[in-house]
């Protein structure tokens, strides 16, 4: 398994040495806001919403002063925008003149910030070698055969256990981007996949052709 994982990430690294989040942001606070907004929404959708929002908001105080009703028009195109607006204003209230926490436990105390959001933030903003599991990471990991868990938490535990430390800083984004652009949910583009030879799903599909 370790050799397989090494080969997978070597290939992904060759194609994209320094993968980054596709969410637009100005600073740590706006990155956290964007990640909260990305729940059940696409990065493209979030970026459209935050283009105007981030002209007005750069700090927790900016957002807090905007208020729930002032925030809603900016994010109304996103899923769950009512609850996201309430959570983000409550989150801003907790961060007025304070630094965003550095630990998972403290981050998860913020309204609207769950385990996945906290992990994504720490990885993107603080370069913590940690893996979060979204729908893309879940799908790609299972297809590759580097995780077998039945839910996101189980897959997260497997990946953090199985993936060597040297890959963990970028593993999250490599898997996300691979799932977003190649290993798609309905029509995976296996013929142009650089890691298909390591993929359990591809082997199974190839045998059935």
C-alpha positions in Angstrom: 0.0 0.0 0.0 2.8 2.5 0.9 4.5 2.0 -2.4 1.2 2.4 -4.3 0.5 5.7 -2.4 4.0 7.0 -3.1 3.6 6.3 -6.8 0.1 8.0 -6.9 1.4 11.2 -5.2 4.6 11.2 -7.2 2.5 11.3 -10.3 0.1 14.0 -9.0 3.1 16.0 -7.8 4.7 15.9 -11.3 1.5 17.3 -12.8 0.9 20.0 -10.1 3.9 20.5 -7.7 2.2 23.2 -5.6 -1.6 22.7 -5.5 -3.7 25.5 -4.0 -7.3 26.1 -3.1 -9.4 27.5 -5.8 -11.3 29.7 -3.4 -10.5 33.4 -3.7 -9.6 35.2 -0.5 -7.6 38.3 0.8 -6.3 37.1 4.1 -6.9 34.4 6.8 -10.3 35.7 7.8 -11.7 35.9 4.3 -10.3 32.4 3.6 -12.2 31.1 6.6 -15.4 32.9 5.4 -15.0 31.4 2.0 -14.5 27.9 3.4 -17.6 28.2 5.5 -19.6 29.4 2.5 -18.3 26.5 0.4 -20.3 23.9 2.3 -22.8 22.3 -0.2 -21.7 24.9 -2.7 -19.1 24.9 -5.5 -15.9 27.0 -5.4 -17.0 28.8 -8.5 -20.3 29.7 -6.9 -18.6 30.9 -3.7 -16.1 33.0 -5.7 -18.9 34.7 -7.6 -20.5 35.6 -4.2 -17.4 36.8 -2.5 -16.2 39.0 -5.4 -18.4 41.8 -4.2 -18.5 40.7 -0.5 -14.7 41.0 -0.2 -14.7 44.5 -1.6 -16.7 45.4 1.6 -15.3 42.8 4.1 -11.7 42.1 5.1 -11.9 41.6 8.8 -14.2 40.1 11.4 -15.3 43.6 12.4 -16.2 44.5 8.8 -18.4 41.4 8.6 -20.0 41.9 12.1 -20.9 45.4 11.3 -22.6 44.3 8.0 -25.0 42.1 10.1 -27.1 39.1 9.1 -29.5 41.0 6.8 -26.7 43.0 5.3 -24.7 39.8 4.5 -27.6 37.8 2.9 -27.8 39.7 -0.4 -24.1 38.9 -1.1 -24.5 35.2 -0.5 -28.1 34.5 -1.5 -27.1 32.5 -4.5 -25.5 29.9 -2.3 -27.1 26.9 -0.6 -28.1 27.3 3.0 -27.4 31.0 2.8 -29.7 31.9 5.7 -27.9 29.7 8.2 -24.5 30.6 6.7 -25.3 34.3 7.3 -26.3 33.7 10.9 -23.2 31.5 11.6 -20.8 34.0 9.9 -22.0 36.9 11.9 -21.8 34.9 15.1 -18.4 33.7 14.1 -17.3 37.3 13.5 -18.6 38.4 16.9 -16.3 35.8 18.5 -13.3 37.0 16.5 -13.6 40.7 17.0 -10.0 41.9 17.6 -8.9 38.3 18.1 -6.7 36.0 16.1 -8.3 33.0 14.5 -7.5 29.9 16.6 -4.6 27.6 15.7 -6.1 24.3 17.0 -8.8 22.1 15.6 -10.6 22.0 18.9 -10.7 25.8 19.2 -11.6 26.3 15.5 -14.5 23.9 15.8 -16.0 26.1 18.6 -16.6 28.8 16.0 -20.2 28.9 14.6 -20.4 27.2 11.2 -17.0 25.6 11.5 -17.0 21.8 11.7 -14.2 19.3 11.5 -13.8 19.5 7.7 -13.9 23.3 7.6 -11.3 23.5 10.4 -9.0 21.0 8.7 -9.2 22.8 5.3 -8.5 26.1 7.0 -5.4 24.8 8.8 -4.1 23.2 5.7 -4.6 26.2 3.4 -3.9 29.1 5.8 -1.3 27.6 8.2 0.2 24.8 6.0 -0.6 22.2 8.5 -0.1 18.7 7.0 -3.6 17.5 7.6 -6.2 15.9 5.4 -9.9 16.8 5.1 -12.4 14.7 3.3 -15.0 16.2 1.0 -17.0 14.5 -1.7 -14.1 14.5 -4.2 -11.5 13.2 -1.7 -14.0 10.5 -0.6 -14.7 9.4 -4.2 -11.1 9.4 -5.4 -9.7 7.6 -2.4 -12.3 4.9 -2.6 -11.8 4.4 -6.4 -8.0 4.3 -6.0 -8.3 1.8 -3.2 -6.3 3.8 -0.7 -9.3 3.9 1.6 -12.4 1.8 2.2 -14.3 3.6 4.8 -18.1 3.9 4.5 -18.2 7.5 5.6 -16.1 10.7 5.5 -14.7 10.2 9.1 -13.6 6.6 8.4 -11.9 7.6 5.1 -10.3 10.6 6.9 -8.9 8.4 9.6 -7.6 5.9 6.9 -5.9 8.6 4.8 -4.2 10.2 7.8 -3.0 6.8 8.8 -1.9 5.5 5.4 -0.5 8.5 3.7 3.2 9.2 4.6 3.9 12.5 6.2 5.9 13.8 3.2 2.7 13.9 1.1 0.2 15.2 3.7 0.7 18.9 3.1 -0.6 18.8 -0.4 -2.5 15.4 -0.5 -5.9 17.1 0.3 -5.7 19.4 -2.7 -4.2 16.9 -5.1 -7.1 14.5 -4.4 -9.7 17.3 -4.6 -8.4 18.7 -7.9 -8.1 15.2 -9.4 -11.7 14.5 -8.5 -12.9 17.8 -9.7 -11.3 17.7 -13.2 -10.5 14.1 -14.0 -12.0 11.5 -11.6 -15.5 13.0 -11.9 -18.5 11.4 -10.2 -20.5 10.4 -13.2 -18.0 10.3 -16.1 -14.4 9.8 -14.8 -12.0 10.6 -17.6 -9.9 7.5 -17.1 -8.2 7.6 -20.5 -6.4 10.8 -19.6 -5.8 10.0 -15.9 -2.1 10.0 -14.9 -2.7 7.5 -12.1 -5.1 5.0 -13.7 -2.6 2.2 -13.5 -2.7 2.4 -9.7 -6.5 2.6 -9.6 -8.8 -0.3 -8.4 -11.8 1.3 -10.1 -10.0 1.5 -13.5 -8.9 -2.1 -13.3 -12.4 -3.2 -12.6 -13.9 -1.1 -15.4 -11.2 -2.3 -17.9 -12.0 -5.9 -17.2 -15.6 -5.4 -18.0 -15.0 -3.7 -21.4 
